């Protein structure tokens, strides 16, 4: 692969996926509401300049998630390009209600935009609507909030393409035969659940008639729990042929367990992970192939989208376009969704060409 081609691929990467401070355990009582009238009535001015001094805040699923650290850092660096200010805050756990106190605090602090990877699409809806009513722009990324509670969703790839491609990748490696399981993140994660639904649809096709999904397990995006859940799956289903883990935390934990077990070379593992996480497992032949997108580009795109919203270049309506720095012009699709790019598969032949 030439340096020029490599640069192009790195920019578009969709690595097979997937991936702050203070927590709250309070339950959610606020119900989803309609978008504020002021947001719906706003008109876009695509020629408006990006405002300087925009204040952005990234709110990941959890502050110590390696994948989201990469996303948020890139978004913070992007804000420097348009002379804005950005920071990352969030909980240490990925529970449904853990992000609520942060949304409330960021709103009180007067941030222009909150960028959130939602742990639970509906749990965060009430606080996000309260923020929008005060003029705060809401951009979800990686894992969507309920559409009526945000202005834009920056999606790493088409959800259907991610879900179906994960099944296709595993099926190829197990000759379309055998029992399989899914190791997900949290039970309420929007992106995980959407991908899994498309996985199930794909598995219903005739070409997968000899494959059977026996279990969907949840590691809660916690390394040790994901490790333990992998062990449990393999003990409970001795005929298991493959595992899909569409979460960076889960797939690396599963690979760590399998690499030191009797299942290495017998059970196929794939999912969404970063090259640096998975390199050792590809090289020791625990994992043959996995996928993802470039998390740096995801954070970068989210940051520019938030700036375009705050600056009035876009409102979040379908068909609007904005310029996202080095990533070029982007178009808003249905339901306020902006897609980064197509999935990319990593294996032994290319993994050393990437460093993130």
C-alpha positions as CSV (number, residue, x, y, z in Angstrom):
1,X,0.0,0.0,0.0
2,X,1.5,3.4,-1.0
3,X,1.9,6.2,1.6
4,X,-0.8,8.2,-0.3
5,X,-3.2,5.3,-0.3
6,X,-2.5,4.6,3.4
7,X,-3.3,8.1,4.3
8,X,-6.6,7.9,2.5
9,X,-7.5,4.7,4.2
10,X,-6.5,5.9,7.6
11,X,-8.8,8.9,7.2
12,X,-11.8,6.8,6.3
13,X,-11.1,3.9,8.8
14,X,-14.1,2.3,10.3
15,X,-12.5,-0.2,12.6
16,X,-14.9,-3.1,13.3
17,X,-16.4,-2.1,16.3
18,X,-17.4,-1.4,19.2
19,X,-16.1,2.2,23.1
20,X,-14.9,12.3,33.1
21,X,-15.5,12.9,36.9
22,X,-18.3,12.3,39.5
23,X,-21.2,9.9,39.3
24,X,-24.9,9.8,40.2
25,X,-27.0,6.8,41.0
26,X,-30.4,8.6,41.0
27,X,-33.2,7.3,38.9
28,X,-34.5,9.1,35.8
29,X,-37.9,10.6,36.0
30,X,-37.9,13.1,33.2
31,X,-39.8,11.8,30.1
32,X,-38.6,12.5,26.5
33,X,-40.1,15.8,25.2
34,X,-40.5,17.4,21.8
35,X,-37.7,19.6,20.6
36,X,-37.9,23.2,21.7
37,X,-39.8,25.4,19.2
38,X,-36.8,27.7,18.9
39,X,-34.7,24.8,17.6
40,X,-37.3,23.7,15.1
41,X,-37.8,27.2,13.7
42,X,-34.2,28.1,13.3
43,X,-32.8,28.7,9.8
44,X,-29.3,27.8,8.6
45,X,-26.8,30.2,7.1
46,X,-24.2,28.0,5.4
47,X,-22.0,31.1,4.7
48,X,-21.8,32.1,8.4
49,X,-18.2,32.0,9.7
50,X,-17.4,29.6,12.6
51,X,-17.6,31.6,15.8
52,X,-14.4,31.9,17.9
53,X,-14.3,30.9,21.5
54,X,-17.0,28.2,21.3
55,X,-17.1,26.1,24.5
56,X,-17.6,22.4,23.9
57,X,-17.7,19.5,26.3
58,X,-17.3,15.8,25.5
59,X,-19.3,13.4,27.7
60,X,-18.2,9.8,27.0
61,X,-19.9,6.6,28.2
62,X,-17.2,6.4,30.8
63,X,-14.0,8.5,31.4
64,X,-11.6,5.5,31.3
65,X,-12.8,3.8,28.1
66,X,-9.7,3.6,25.9
67,X,-11.7,4.0,22.7
68,X,-13.5,7.1,23.8
69,X,-10.3,8.6,25.2
70,X,-9.0,8.6,21.6
71,X,-12.3,10.0,20.2
72,X,-12.5,12.8,22.7
73,X,-8.9,13.8,22.5
74,X,-9.2,14.2,18.8
75,X,-12.3,16.3,19.2
76,X,-10.5,18.6,21.7
77,X,-7.6,19.0,19.3
78,X,-10.1,19.8,16.5
79,X,-11.6,22.7,18.6
80,X,-8.2,24.3,18.7
81,X,-8.3,24.5,14.9
82,X,-11.3,26.8,14.9
83,X,-10.2,28.6,18.1
84,X,-12.7,27.0,20.4
85,X,-12.3,25.4,23.8
86,X,-13.2,21.8,24.5
87,X,-12.8,19.4,27.5
88,X,-13.8,15.9,28.5
89,X,-15.8,15.1,31.6
90,X,-17.8,12.1,32.6
91,X,-18.5,9.1,34.9
92,X,-16.2,6.2,35.8
93,X,-19.0,3.7,35.2
94,X,-21.3,3.2,32.2
95,X,-24.6,2.9,34.1
96,X,-27.8,4.3,32.6
97,X,-28.0,7.3,34.9
98,X,-24.4,8.1,35.4
99,X,-24.2,10.9,32.8
100,X,-27.1,12.9,34.1
101,X,-25.3,15.0,36.7
102,X,-22.7,16.0,34.1
103,X,-25.3,17.2,31.6
104,X,-26.9,19.4,34.3
105,X,-23.5,20.8,35.4
106,X,-22.3,21.5,31.9
107,X,-25.6,23.3,31.2
108,X,-25.2,25.4,34.3
109,X,-21.6,26.2,33.3
110,X,-22.8,27.8,30.0
111,X,-21.3,25.5,27.4
112,X,-22.3,26.1,23.8
113,X,-22.5,22.4,23.0
114,X,-22.5,19.1,24.8
115,X,-21.2,16.1,22.8
116,X,-22.4,12.8,24.3
117,X,-21.9,9.1,23.8
118,X,-25.1,8.0,25.5
119,X,-25.2,5.1,27.9
120,X,-28.9,5.0,27.7
121,X,-30.8,6.7,24.9
122,X,-33.8,7.7,27.0
123,X,-32.3,8.1,30.4
124,X,-30.4,11.2,29.3
125,X,-33.3,12.6,27.3
126,X,-34.9,14.9,29.9
127,X,-31.6,16.6,31.0
128,X,-30.6,17.0,27.4
129,X,-34.0,18.7,26.5
130,X,-33.5,21.0,29.5
131,X,-30.1,21.9,28.1
132,X,-31.5,22.5,24.6
133,X,-34.2,24.8,26.1
134,X,-31.4,27.0,27.4
135,X,-29.7,27.2,23.9
136,X,-27.2,24.4,24.3
137,X,-26.6,22.4,21.1
138,X,-26.5,18.6,21.6
139,X,-24.4,16.3,19.4
140,X,-24.4,12.6,20.1
141,X,-21.6,10.4,18.8
142,X,-20.8,6.7,18.9
143,X,-24.0,5.8,20.8
144,X,-27.0,7.9,20.0
145,X,-29.4,9.6,22.4
146,X,-33.1,9.6,21.6
147,X,-33.4,11.6,18.3
148,X,-35.9,14.1,19.9
149,X,-33.3,15.0,22.5
150,X,-30.3,16.0,20.3
151,X,-29.6,18.1,17.2
152,X,-27.2,15.7,15.4
153,X,-25.9,12.2,15.7
154,X,-22.3,11.5,14.4
155,X,-22.4,7.9,13.5
156,X,-19.1,6.0,12.8
157,X,-20.7,4.0,10.1
158,X,-24.1,2.9,8.9
159,X,-25.5,0.9,11.7
160,X,-26.8,-1.7,9.3
161,X,-23.5,-2.0,7.6
162,X,-21.7,-2.5,10.9
163,X,-24.1,-5.2,12.2
164,X,-24.3,-7.2,9.0
165,X,-20.6,-7.0,8.3
166,X,-19.8,-8.4,11.7
167,X,-21.8,-11.5,11.0
168,X,-20.4,-11.8,7.5
169,X,-16.8,-11.6,8.8
170,X,-17.4,-14.3,11.4
171,X,-19.3,-16.5,9.0
172,X,-16.4,-16.5,6.6
173,X,-14.0,-17.7,9.3
174,X,-16.2,-20.5,10.6
175,X,-17.4,-21.7,7.1
176,X,-21.0,-20.6,7.9
177,X,-21.4,-23.4,10.5
178,X,-21.7,-23.7,14.2
179,X,-23.0,-22.0,17.4
180,X,-22.0,-18.4,18.0
181,X,-22.4,-15.8,20.8
182,X,-22.3,-12.0,21.1
183,X,-20.5,-10.2,23.9
184,X,-21.9,-6.7,24.0
185,X,-21.4,-3.7,26.3
186,X,-24.3,-2.6,28.4
187,X,-27.8,-3.8,27.8
188,X,-29.1,-0.3,27.1
189,X,-26.3,0.9,24.8
190,X,-28.0,2.3,21.7
191,X,-25.3,1.5,19.2
192,X,-24.8,-2.1,20.5
193,X,-28.5,-2.9,20.4
194,X,-28.9,-1.5,16.9
195,X,-26.0,-3.4,15.6
196,X,-27.2,-6.6,17.3
197,X,-30.6,-6.3,15.7
198,X,-29.0,-6.1,12.2
199,X,-26.8,-9.1,13.2
200,X,-29.9,-11.1,13.9
201,X,-31.5,-10.0,10.6
202,X,-28.4,-11.1,8.8
203,X,-28.4,-14.4,10.5
204,X,-32.0,-15.1,9.4
205,X,-30.8,-15.3,5.8
206,X,-30.6,-18.8,4.2
207,X,-26.8,-18.7,3.9
208,X,-26.6,-18.8,7.7
209,X,-29.0,-21.7,8.2
210,X,-26.2,-23.7,9.8
211,X,-25.2,-21.0,12.2
212,X,-27.1,-20.5,15.6
213,X,-26.9,-17.5,17.9
214,X,-27.1,-19.1,21.4
215,X,-26.5,-16.1,23.7
216,X,-26.1,-12.4,23.9
217,X,-23.9,-11.6,27.0
218,X,-23.2,-8.2,28.5
219,X,-19.8,-7.2,29.8
220,X,-20.9,-3.6,30.6
221,X,-17.8,-2.1,28.9
222,X,-15.9,-3.3,32.0
223,X,-12.7,-5.2,31.2
224,X,-12.9,-7.7,34.1
225,X,-16.6,-8.4,33.6
226,X,-16.1,-8.9,29.9
227,X,-13.3,-11.3,30.6
228,X,-15.5,-13.3,33.0
229,X,-18.4,-13.3,30.6
230,X,-16.2,-14.7,27.9
231,X,-15.1,-17.5,30.3
232,X,-18.8,-18.2,31.1
233,X,-19.8,-18.4,27.5
234,X,-17.2,-20.9,26.6
235,X,-18.0,-23.1,29.6
236,X,-21.7,-22.9,29.1
237,X,-21.6,-23.7,25.4
238,X,-18.8,-26.2,24.8
239,X,-19.6,-26.4,21.0
240,X,-19.3,-22.7,20.5
241,X,-17.5,-21.9,17.3
242,X,-17.3,-18.1,17.3
243,X,-17.9,-14.9,19.3
244,X,-18.6,-11.4,18.1
245,X,-17.8,-8.6,20.5
246,X,-18.8,-5.2,18.9
247,X,-17.2,-3.2,21.7
248,X,-13.5,-2.3,22.1
249,X,-13.4,-3.2,25.8
250,X,-15.2,-6.5,25.2
251,X,-13.2,-7.7,22.3
252,X,-9.8,-7.1,23.9
253,X,-10.9,-8.7,27.2
254,X,-12.3,-11.7,25.3
255,X,-9.0,-12.0,23.3
256,X,-7.0,-11.9,26.5
257,X,-9.0,-14.8,28.0
258,X,-9.0,-16.9,24.8
259,X,-5.2,-16.3,24.2
260,X,-4.3,-18.1,27.5
261,X,-7.0,-20.8,27.3
262,X,-7.6,-24.2,25.7
263,X,-10.0,-22.5,23.3
264,X,-7.3,-20.7,21.4
265,X,-7.3,-21.9,17.8
266,X,-10.7,-23.5,18.3
267,X,-13.0,-20.6,18.9
268,X,-13.0,-17.7,16.4
269,X,-13.2,-14.2,17.9
270,X,-14.0,-11.0,16.0
271,X,-15.6,-7.6,16.8
272,X,-14.7,-3.9,16.9
273,X,-11.3,-3.0,18.3
274,X,-8.4,-0.6,17.8
275,X,-5.2,-1.8,16.2
276,X,-3.0,-1.1,19.2
277,X,-5.4,-3.0,21.5
278,X,-5.6,-6.0,19.2
279,X,-2.1,-6.2,17.7
280,X,-0.7,-8.8,20.1
281,X,-3.7,-11.0,19.7
282,X,-3.5,-10.9,15.9
283,X,0.2,-11.7,16.0
284,X,-0.3,-14.7,18.4
285,X,-3.1,-15.9,16.2
286,X,-5.9,-15.6,18.8
287,X,-7.7,-13.3,16.4
288,X,-7.6,-13.4,12.6
289,X,-9.7,-10.4,11.7
290,X,-11.6,-7.6,13.3
291,X,-13.0,-4.2,12.3
292,X,-13.5,-0.6,13.3
293,X,-13.4,3.0,12.1
294,X,-10.8,5.7,12.9
295,X,-11.9,7.0,16.3
296,X,-9.7,10.1,15.8
297,X,-11.8,11.0,12.8
298,X,-15.0,10.4,14.7
299,X,-14.1,12.9,17.4
300,X,-12.8,15.4,14.9
301,X,-16.0,15.2,12.9
302,X,-18.2,15.6,16.0
303,X,-16.3,18.7,17.1
304,X,-16.7,20.4,13.7
305,X,-20.4,19.5,13.6
306,X,-21.0,21.0,17.0
307,X,-19.2,24.2,15.9
308,X,-21.3,24.4,12.7
309,X,-24.4,24.1,14.8
310,X,-23.4,26.8,17.3
311,X,-22.3,29.1,14.5
312,X,-25.7,28.8,12.7
313,X,-24.2,27.1,9.6
314,X,-26.6,24.2,10.1
315,X,-29.7,23.4,12.2
316,X,-29.5,19.6,11.9
317,X,-32.0,19.3,9.1
318,X,-31.7,16.6,6.5
319,X,-29.7,17.8,3.4
320,X,-27.8,20.5,5.1
321,X,-24.0,20.5,4.5
322,X,-21.0,21.8,6.5
323,X,-17.2,21.7,6.2
324,X,-15.4,19.5,8.7
325,X,-11.8,20.7,8.3
326,X,-9.5,18.0,6.8
327,X,-12.5,15.6,6.4
328,X,-14.1,17.9,3.9
329,X,-17.8,18.6,3.3
330,X,-20.4,16.5,5.1
331,X,-24.1,16.1,4.5
332,X,-26.7,15.6,7.2
333,X,-28.9,12.5,6.5
334,X,-32.2,11.3,7.8
335,X,-33.0,11.9,11.5
336,X,-30.0,14.3,11.8
337,X,-27.4,11.5,11.2
338,X,-24.0,12.2,9.8
339,X,-22.0,9.1,8.8
340,X,-18.2,9.0,9.1
341,X,-17.5,6.3,6.5
342,X,-17.5,2.5,5.7
343,X,-16.1,-0.3,8.0
344,X,-12.5,-1.4,7.6
345,X,-11.1,-4.8,8.4
346,X,-7.8,-5.3,10.2
347,X,-5.7,-8.5,9.9
348,X,-2.0,-9.6,10.0
349,X,-1.3,-8.1,6.6
350,X,-2.2,-4.5,7.5
351,X,-2.3,-4.0,11.3
352,X,1.2,-2.7,11.6
353,X,0.4,0.1,9.2
354,X,-1.8,1.8,11.9
355,X,-1.1,3.3,15.3
356,X,-4.0,4.2,17.4
